[in-house]
Amino acid sequence: MAIRDLRNRARADLHRAMSIPAIYVAPDGTAQTPCTIRVHARTKAFGDMTGFDYAPAERIEIVPEIITLADEVTPSRGGMFSVATDEAYTVEVVMPRDGITVTSQVTRMSASEVSAAGLPVPAVV
C-alpha cells in the first residue's frame, strides 16, 4: 500500500470519527445534499503590522473552516451548510481539493439568518 493510500485511509477514518451530519444547500437553493462535515475554528491575525509584539493595527479573528469529503459534496461560494436549527454556515472560499477532502472557509450565520433562510436540518440519529 502506497503512502498516499495510507494517508487517505487515515483521513477517512478521522472524518468518520469526528464528523457531524449536515445538509449542504447549493447557492441557488435547488440542491440539498446530506453530508458529513468537520467544523474547525482557527484564529488568524489580520492587520498591517502582523507579527509585531505591540501590534498597533492587528486584530485576531476566528475564521471557521468546514472540511468535507470530496466524494460527498462539492461546495461553492454562497452555498450553505445546515447543522441544526440554530447553526448554519455560509461558504466564502473553497480551497482546492486535498486528497479526499475539501476545506472551505465559512461564516457562521446568526440565529435570525438561519431562521429566515428556512434551511433543512439533518435528522438526529
Summary of the structure (lengths in Angstrom):
residues: 125
radius of gyration: 16.6
end to end distance: 34.5
largest distance: 51.4
contacts: 326
relative contact order: 0.20
helix: 18%
strand: 43%
